[in-house]
């Protein structure tokens, strides 16, 4: 068993209950979007649109993304970890 990457999760598990509704799951999908669209802004836009508590959850999202970025030493996580780091930086620079 291993830790799935955001790309492996993709669009699956994006419902309105349980793990699917958590900030962690949305952070994983935002990383997926960042990679797919080659733009951290797309990940930020997704989070702003889909999380009704985006501004109050912003710091938590940054921490989750920083945690995910530390997976860079795991081969299958390299691309996703880099995107998580880039997205965390973009969130830090996002103003309301």
N, C-alpha and C positions, 0 to 999 in steps of 0.2 A: 504494500500500500504506500502511496506517496501523495504529497500535497499537490492538488490540481492547480494549474496556472490559470490566470484570467482568460487566456485564449481558449483553454480547454473547457472552462465553464461556459464561455460565450453567452448566448441569450437564454440558456436553460436556467431554470430556477429563479425566475424574476416574477414571482407572484406577490400577493399582498399579505402574506402571513409567514410566520416562522422565520427561518434563516433568510428566506427569499426577500423579506421586507427590511432586513437590517442594513445599517450603514456599511458594514463590512462587505455584504454581497454587492451593494451598489458601487462600492469602491473597486471591487474586482471587475465589475462590468465597465466602469469608467476607464480602467487600465486597458481592457479589451478594446474599447472604442478609441483610445489614444493610439494604440498600435495600428488598428484597422484603418483609421483615418489619417495616420501619421501626423497627429496634431493634439497636443495636450489641451488646447482650447476646446476641442470636441469632447474630451473627458469632463472638463469643467462644465461645459454647457449641459451635458447629460445630468450631472449631479445637481446643478441648479434647477433643472426642469423636473427631475424625478423625485427629489427629496424635499418634502414640504418644510422640513426643519433645516434646510441647507446651512443657513447662517449660524444657527446654534450648534450644528454638528460639524462645522468646518474644521475646527481644531482636532476633533476626534478623527475625522477623515484623513487629515494630514498625518496624524500618528499612525493610523492603519497603513497608509501608503508608505511611510518611512519604514515600517516593519516589513512590508512586502519587498521594499527595495533591498533589504538586507539578504534576500534570497539569491542574490547575484552569483554566489559561489556554487549554486546548484545548476548544473549544465542546462537542464530543460527550463530553468527559470531566468536565464540571462536577459533575454529580450524583455520579458515581463517586468523584471526587477528594474531595469533601466527606465522603462515607461512609467513605472510607479514612482520612481524618484523624480522624473520630469514633471509628472502630474502633481506631485506633492509641492514642488516649487511653484507651479502655476497657481495652485490653490492658495499658497502663502501670499502670492502677489495679487490675488483677486480682492477687489474692493467692492463694498456694497454701495 
